[in-house]
Amino acid sequence: MTAPTSSEVSLPLLAKYLNGDTGRIARFLQTRLNGVLHKEGSHWVADDINAQGLAFNPAFLQAMDTLSHISDVAFTRGEAGLHFDLRPGTAAGIMQTTLVIDSQKLTYMNQMPVWKRFTWPEDTEAPGASLSWVSTQAGTRLYADLSGAWGFIRLLDKAAVSAYPGVNSSWHLAWQAPDGRVLNYTLRTEAGEGPLALLRLRHFTLPDNIFIASASDATHDDNVGDDEPSL
C-alpha cells in the first residue's frame, strides 16, 4: 500500500470477503470447516475432538485471526466504515499543519489543539489523503498527497506509531518531514486500533494449505477461494 496501483483491492470487494456474517471467508469457515474449527475470543482454534487428527497449518490460523480482527474493527456494518478523532500537536519550528482525509480538513496554526471527528472512507468525489506543513523558515511544503480510497491508510503506513501507555484507544502518530521536523497528531479510536488495523493487510497473503500434511498423508487442497483478492 505504498503507492496506488491497479491491483489495489477495492473496499467493496474486500467487504465481500470480510463481512463477518455473509462474507466469503465466513461462509467458507461455516460450510467447509464447521465442527473442526471454532472461535475462542479473537482467535480461531481447532476442535481437537472433531478434527480427527487433522493438523491445521498455523499460518492459516494466523491469517484467519488477522482477517477476523480487521472485520471486527473496520467492517462491523458489512461495508468498510470507521469513525475516529485526530488532534494535532505542536512541534519545534512548525507554524501550521494541514491534514486532509477524504475532503475532511484539519488545519492547525499553533492555537489550542482540539479534536476533530473523521469518517473513513468518506463519500467524496476526491478520496485520498494529504499532509502539508509551514515552517518558520519556509512556506507551505507538501509531505504527501495520496489519492484513492486507501490514501489515508497509506499515509498511516508512513507514520511512526506508538500507543499511549495504559490507554487502549489512543495512539501517537509522527511523520518526519524531509527538513527533519516532526508532524505530530494524536489518534483516538472508538475501539482498539481503529484505522491502524488496516495496516495488517500489508503484504498479506493466504497460505496455500489449510492443513499440515505428513509424509504419509495426502495433501489437502482446500482453499478459501480461487478468486481471492491480492491485498
C-alpha positions as CSV (number, residue, x, y, z in Angstrom):
1,M,0.0,0.0,0.0
2,T,2.9,2.3,-0.6
3,A,1.5,3.6,-3.9
4,P,-1.8,3.4,-5.7
5,T,-1.8,0.6,-8.3
6,S,-4.3,-1.1,-10.5
7,S,-4.0,-4.2,-8.3
8,E,-5.0,-2.3,-5.1
9,V,-8.1,-4.2,-3.8
10,S,-11.3,-2.1,-3.8
11,L,-13.1,-1.7,-0.5
12,P,-16.5,-3.1,-1.8
13,L,-14.6,-6.3,-3.0
14,L,-12.8,-6.6,0.3
15,A,-16.1,-6.3,2.2
16,K,-17.4,-9.3,0.2
17,Y,-14.7,-11.3,1.8
18,L,-14.5,-9.8,5.3
19,N,-18.2,-9.4,6.2
20,G,-18.4,-11.3,9.5
21,D,-21.9,-12.8,8.7
22,T,-22.1,-13.2,4.9
23,G,-18.6,-12.7,3.6
24,R,-16.8,-15.4,1.6
25,I,-14.3,-16.1,4.4
26,A,-17.1,-16.6,7.0
27,R,-19.1,-18.8,4.6
28,F,-16.1,-20.9,3.9
29,L,-15.4,-21.4,7.5
30,Q,-19.0,-22.3,8.2
31,T,-19.5,-24.7,5.4
32,R,-16.2,-26.3,4.9
33,L,-14.7,-26.3,8.4
34,N,-17.7,-26.3,10.6
35,G,-17.1,-28.6,13.5
36,V,-13.4,-28.8,13.2
37,L,-12.6,-25.1,13.7
38,H,-14.2,-22.6,16.1
39,K,-13.5,-19.2,17.5
40,E,-12.4,-18.6,21.1
41,G,-12.4,-14.9,21.8
42,S,-10.5,-13.3,19.0
43,H,-8.7,-16.5,17.8
44,W,-9.6,-19.4,15.6
45,V,-8.7,-22.8,17.2
46,A,-9.0,-26.4,16.1
47,D,-11.6,-28.6,17.8
48,D,-9.4,-31.5,19.0
49,I,-12.3,-33.8,19.3
50,N,-13.9,-33.3,15.9
51,A,-10.7,-32.6,14.0
52,Q,-9.9,-36.4,13.9
53,G,-6.2,-35.9,13.8
54,L,-6.1,-33.1,11.2
55,A,-3.3,-30.7,11.9
56,F,-4.1,-27.1,10.9
57,N,-1.4,-25.0,9.3
58,P,-0.5,-22.3,11.9
59,A,-0.1,-19.8,9.1
60,F,-3.7,-20.4,8.1
61,L,-5.0,-19.9,11.6
62,Q,-2.9,-16.7,12.0
63,A,-4.3,-15.5,8.6
64,M,-7.9,-16.1,9.8
65,D,-7.2,-14.3,13.1
66,T,-5.9,-11.3,11.1
67,L,-8.9,-11.1,8.8
68,S,-11.4,-11.6,11.7
69,H,-9.7,-8.8,13.6
70,I,-9.9,-6.4,10.6
71,S,-13.5,-7.4,10.1
72,D,-14.4,-6.7,13.7
73,V,-12.8,-3.3,13.6
74,A,-13.4,-1.9,10.1
75,F,-16.3,-3.9,8.7
76,T,-18.7,-4.1,11.6
77,R,-21.6,-2.9,9.4
78,G,-20.8,-5.1,6.5
79,E,-19.1,-2.3,4.5
80,A,-15.9,-0.5,5.4
81,G,-16.6,2.2,7.9
82,L,-14.6,3.8,10.7
83,H,-15.1,6.9,12.9
84,F,-12.1,8.3,14.8
85,D,-10.8,11.6,16.2
86,L,-7.5,13.3,15.4
87,R,-5.8,16.1,17.4
88,P,-2.8,18.0,16.1
89,G,0.3,18.6,18.3
90,T,2.9,21.2,18.4
91,A,6.5,20.8,17.2
92,A,9.6,23.0,17.1
93,G,9.8,25.2,14.0
94,I,6.3,24.3,12.8
95,M,3.8,27.2,12.3
96,Q,1.0,25.3,10.6
97,T,-0.1,21.8,9.6
98,T,-2.9,20.7,7.3
99,L,-4.2,17.2,7.1
100,V,-6.9,16.2,4.6
101,I,-8.7,12.9,4.7
102,D,-11.3,12.2,2.0
103,S,-12.0,16.0,1.7
104,Q,-12.2,16.4,5.5
105,K,-9.7,19.1,6.5
106,L,-7.9,19.7,9.8
107,T,-5.8,22.9,9.9
108,Y,-3.7,23.7,12.9
109,M,-1.9,27.0,13.4
110,N,-0.4,26.6,16.9
111,Q,-3.6,27.5,18.7
112,M,-5.1,25.4,21.4
113,P,-5.4,22.0,19.8
114,V,-8.9,20.4,19.6
115,W,-10.2,17.1,18.5
116,K,-11.7,16.7,15.0
117,R,-14.0,13.8,14.1
118,F,-13.3,11.9,10.9
119,T,-15.0,9.2,8.9
120,W,-13.2,6.8,6.7
121,P,-14.0,6.2,4.0
122,E,-16.0,9.3,3.4
123,D,-18.3,9.7,0.5
124,T,-16.5,12.2,-1.7
125,E,-15.6,12.7,-5.3
126,A,-11.9,13.2,-4.3
127,P,-10.9,10.3,-2.0
128,G,-7.4,10.4,-0.6
129,A,-5.2,12.0,2.0
130,S,-2.6,14.7,2.1
131,L,-0.4,16.3,4.8
132,S,1.4,19.6,4.5
133,W,3.2,22.0,6.8
134,V,4.5,25.5,7.1
135,S,7.8,26.0,9.0
136,T,9.3,29.2,10.4
137,Q,11.8,29.2,7.6
138,A,9.8,28.2,4.5
139,G,6.3,28.4,3.0
140,T,3.9,25.6,2.6
141,R,5.5,22.2,1.9
142,L,3.8,19.0,1.0
143,Y,4.7,15.9,2.9
144,A,2.4,13.5,0.9
145,D,-0.6,13.6,-1.4
146,L,-2.0,10.1,-1.8
147,S,-5.1,9.6,-3.9
148,G,-7.7,6.9,-3.8
149,A,-9.8,5.1,-1.1
150,W,-6.6,3.7,0.5
151,G,-4.9,7.1,0.6
152,F,-5.3,7.6,4.4
153,I,-4.2,4.1,5.2
154,R,-1.1,4.6,3.0
155,L,-0.4,7.8,4.9
156,L,-0.6,6.0,8.2
157,D,1.9,3.5,6.8
158,K,4.4,6.3,6.6
159,A,4.0,7.4,10.3
160,A,5.8,6.3,13.4
161,V,3.1,4.9,15.6
162,S,3.1,4.4,19.3
163,A,0.4,3.6,21.8
164,Y,-0.2,5.7,24.9
165,P,0.7,3.6,28.0
166,G,-2.4,2.4,29.7
167,V,-4.8,3.7,27.1
168,N,-6.0,1.2,24.5
169,S,-7.7,3.6,22.2
170,S,-5.2,6.5,21.8
171,W,-2.1,6.5,19.6
172,H,0.6,9.0,18.8
173,L,1.3,9.5,15.1
174,A,4.5,11.2,13.9
175,W,5.5,11.9,10.4
176,Q,9.1,13.1,10.0
177,A,9.3,15.8,7.3
178,P,12.3,16.0,4.9
179,D,13.6,19.1,6.8
180,G,13.8,17.0,9.9
181,R,10.8,18.5,11.6
182,V,8.1,16.2,13.0
183,L,4.4,16.5,12.3
184,N,2.5,15.2,15.3
185,Y,-1.0,14.0,15.8
186,T,-2.9,12.0,18.4
187,L,-5.4,9.4,17.1
188,R,-8.3,8.4,19.3
189,T,-10.3,5.4,18.1
190,E,-13.7,4.0,19.1
191,A,-12.2,0.6,19.8
192,G,-8.8,-0.9,19.6
193,E,-6.5,0.2,16.7
194,G,-9.2,1.8,14.5
195,P,-7.8,2.5,11.0
196,L,-4.4,1.3,12.1
197,A,-5.8,-2.3,11.9
198,L,-5.9,-2.0,8.1
199,L,-2.1,-1.9,8.2
200,R,-2.1,-5.6,8.9
201,L,-3.0,-6.1,5.2
202,R,0.5,-5.0,4.2
203,H,2.0,-7.9,2.2
204,F,-0.9,-10.2,3.4
205,T,-1.4,-13.5,1.6
206,L,-3.3,-16.6,2.4
207,P,-1.3,-19.8,2.7
208,D,-1.6,-22.4,0.1
209,N,-2.6,-25.2,2.5
210,I,-5.1,-25.2,5.4
211,F,-3.7,-28.4,6.9
212,I,-0.2,-29.7,7.5
213,A,0.2,-32.9,5.6
214,S,2.6,-35.6,6.9
215,A,4.7,-37.6,4.6
216,S,2.1,-40.4,4.6
217,D,-0.9,-38.1,4.2
218,A,-2.4,-36.8,1.0
219,T,-2.1,-33.0,0.7
220,H,-5.4,-31.2,1.4
221,D,-6.2,-28.7,-1.4
222,D,-9.0,-26.9,0.4
223,N,-8.6,-23.1,-0.3
224,V,-10.7,-20.2,0.9
225,G,-11.4,-19.2,-2.7
226,D,-9.8,-19.3,-6.1
227,D,-10.7,-15.7,-6.8
228,E,-9.4,-14.2,-3.6
229,P,-8.1,-10.6,-4.0
230,S,-4.4,-9.7,-3.8
231,L,-4.0,-7.4,-0.8
